[in-house]
Amino acid sequence: MPPKNIHVLGIDPGSTTGWYCLTVPRDCIFSDGPSKIVEHDWGEFTGPLARQSIEIARLTREIQSLDFRVGPAMIVEAWDQDPRFKSTDPETLSPVRIGAQLELLQEQKQLNDATLTFQSRTLAFSTATDERLHKWRLWVAGSDHVRAALRHGITALRRARENEEFASSLWPYLEFY
């Protein structure tokens, strides 16, 4: 029996990693059910990058809980290289490091059945603008990192609702139910 709800976990990796989990009815993505968010939660991880990656993996396992073979769709901000960016600060590459560590953790089966998808920052920020977040009543005061993670989650949900192939890539085991 497939779970009634599915989860998207937006991740904004860096020295402070924001995360935002959105839970939606499965039928609003894989059928013609109305779009709605039934639950959401958010937070941040700080500290050594390897520790943050391990904490993200723990969070994905907690979100999956007992939903056999249907882990959350993890949407991680891709580090877009801007040729005009002239920084030599190694901190600017922390998102790349966390992304690589998450790929390793996935290969080691530490993310359970979560999928790992990298998404362009530009796409997320142009889709889920500040104005739209306010309009949708999803604005989170305070952390830019949590809002960036939210933008990635919302953008992925919109893409999944519009594109069945993309939705299937985020929750591949649902097709077996």
C-alpha positions as CSV (number, residue, x, y, z in Angstrom):
1,M,0.0,0.0,0.0
2,P,1.6,3.3,-1.0
3,P,1.8,6.1,1.5
4,K,-1.0,8.7,1.4
5,N,1.6,11.5,1.7
6,I,5.0,12.1,0.1
7,H,7.8,14.4,1.2
8,V,10.2,16.9,-0.4
9,L,13.3,17.9,1.5
10,G,14.8,21.2,0.2
11,I,18.5,21.7,1.1
12,D,20.5,24.9,0.9
13,P,24.1,23.6,1.7
14,G,26.9,25.6,3.1
15,S,28.6,26.6,6.3
16,T,25.0,27.0,7.6
17,T,22.8,24.5,5.8
18,G,19.1,25.3,5.7
19,W,16.5,22.6,5.2
20,Y,12.8,22.6,4.6
21,C,10.5,19.6,4.5
22,L,7.2,19.8,2.7
23,T,4.6,17.0,3.0
24,V,2.0,16.8,0.3
25,P,-0.8,14.3,-0.6
26,R,0.6,11.8,-3.1
27,D,-2.4,12.3,-5.4
28,C,-1.7,16.0,-5.9
29,I,1.5,14.9,-7.8
30,F,0.5,11.6,-9.3
31,S,-3.2,12.2,-9.9
32,D,-5.5,15.2,-10.2
33,G,-5.8,15.9,-6.5
34,P,-5.7,19.5,-5.4
35,S,-2.4,21.1,-4.5
36,K,-1.9,21.5,-0.8
37,I,0.8,21.2,1.8
38,V,-0.4,19.1,4.7
39,E,2.7,19.5,6.9
40,H,6.0,21.4,6.9
41,D,9.0,21.8,9.1
42,W,12.4,23.5,8.8
43,G,15.7,24.1,10.4
44,E,19.4,24.6,10.0
45,F,22.6,22.6,10.5
46,T,25.9,24.1,11.4
47,G,29.4,22.8,12.2
48,P,31.8,20.7,10.3
49,L,30.6,19.9,6.8
50,A,30.9,16.1,7.3
51,R,28.8,16.3,10.4
52,Q,26.2,18.3,8.6
53,S,26.0,15.7,5.8
54,I,25.5,13.0,8.4
55,E,22.8,15.0,10.1
56,I,21.0,15.5,6.7
57,A,21.2,11.7,6.1
58,R,19.7,11.1,9.6
59,L,16.9,13.6,8.9
60,T,16.0,11.8,5.6
61,R,15.7,8.5,7.4
62,E,13.5,10.1,10.1
63,I,11.3,11.7,7.4
64,Q,11.0,8.3,5.6
65,S,10.1,6.6,8.8
66,L,8.0,3.5,8.0
67,D,7.1,4.5,4.4
68,F,8.7,1.4,2.9
69,R,10.7,2.2,-0.2
70,V,9.3,5.8,-0.5
71,G,11.9,8.1,0.9
72,P,11.8,11.9,0.6
73,A,12.8,13.6,-2.6
74,M,15.9,15.5,-1.5
75,I,16.4,18.6,-3.6
76,V,19.9,20.1,-3.1
77,E,20.9,23.5,-4.4
78,A,23.5,23.0,-7.2
79,W,26.5,25.3,-7.0
80,D,26.2,27.4,-10.2
81,Q,29.6,28.7,-11.3
82,D,29.5,32.3,-12.2
83,P,32.5,33.2,-14.3
84,R,32.5,36.7,-12.8
85,F,32.9,35.3,-9.3
86,K,36.4,36.0,-8.2
87,S,36.6,34.7,-4.6
88,T,39.5,32.7,-3.3
89,D,37.7,32.0,0.0
90,P,37.5,28.2,0.4
91,E,34.2,28.6,2.3
92,T,32.4,29.4,-1.0
93,L,32.9,25.8,-2.1
94,S,31.2,24.3,1.0
95,P,28.0,23.7,-0.9
96,V,30.0,21.6,-3.4
97,R,31.6,19.6,-0.6
98,I,28.3,18.9,1.1
99,G,26.7,17.8,-2.2
100,A,29.6,15.4,-2.9
101,Q,29.3,14.0,0.6
102,L,25.5,13.5,0.1
103,E,26.3,11.6,-3.1
104,L,28.7,9.3,-1.2
105,L,26.1,8.8,1.6
106,Q,23.5,7.8,-1.0
107,E,25.9,5.4,-2.5
108,Q,26.5,3.9,0.9
109,K,22.7,3.5,1.4
110,Q,22.8,6.0,4.3
111,L,19.9,8.0,2.8
112,N,17.6,4.9,2.8
113,D,15.2,5.4,-0.1
114,A,15.6,9.1,-0.5
115,T,16.4,10.4,-4.0
116,L,19.0,13.0,-4.5
117,T,18.5,15.7,-7.1
118,F,20.5,18.9,-7.6
119,Q,18.6,21.9,-8.8
120,S,19.8,25.3,-10.1
121,R,19.7,28.1,-7.6
122,T,18.6,30.4,-10.4
123,L,15.5,28.2,-11.2
124,A,14.5,28.1,-7.6
125,F,14.9,31.8,-6.9
126,S,13.0,32.8,-10.1
127,T,10.2,30.3,-9.4
128,A,9.7,30.9,-5.7
129,T,10.3,34.6,-5.4
130,D,9.9,36.5,-2.1
131,E,6.6,37.9,-3.4
132,R,5.3,34.5,-4.2
133,L,6.4,33.1,-0.8
134,H,4.4,35.8,0.9
135,K,1.4,35.3,-1.4
136,W,1.4,31.5,-0.6
137,R,1.8,32.3,3.1
138,L,5.0,30.3,3.2
139,W,7.4,33.2,4.1
140,V,9.8,32.2,6.9
141,A,11.2,35.2,8.7
142,G,14.8,35.1,9.7
143,S,17.1,32.6,8.0
144,D,18.0,33.1,4.3
145,H,19.2,29.5,4.3
146,V,15.8,28.1,5.3
147,R,14.0,30.3,2.7
148,A,16.4,29.1,0.0
149,A,15.7,25.4,1.0
150,L,12.0,26.2,0.9
151,R,12.4,27.7,-2.6
152,H,14.1,24.5,-3.8
153,G,11.3,22.3,-2.3
154,I,8.4,24.4,-3.7
155,T,10.1,24.6,-7.2
156,A,10.6,20.8,-7.2
157,L,7.0,20.2,-6.3
158,R,5.8,22.5,-9.1
159,R,8.1,20.8,-11.6
160,A,6.9,17.3,-10.4
161,R,3.2,18.3,-10.8
162,E,3.9,19.5,-14.3
163,N,6.2,16.7,-15.5
164,E,5.3,13.1,-14.8
165,E,8.8,11.9,-15.7
166,F,10.4,14.3,-13.2
167,A,7.9,13.2,-10.5
168,S,8.8,9.5,-11.2
169,S,12.5,10.3,-10.8
170,L,11.9,11.9,-7.4
171,W,9.7,9.0,-6.1
172,P,10.7,6.0,-8.3
173,Y,9.3,3.3,-6.1
174,L,5.7,4.6,-6.3
175,E,5.3,3.2,-9.7
176,F,5.5,-0.3,-8.3
177,Y,2.5,0.2,-6.0
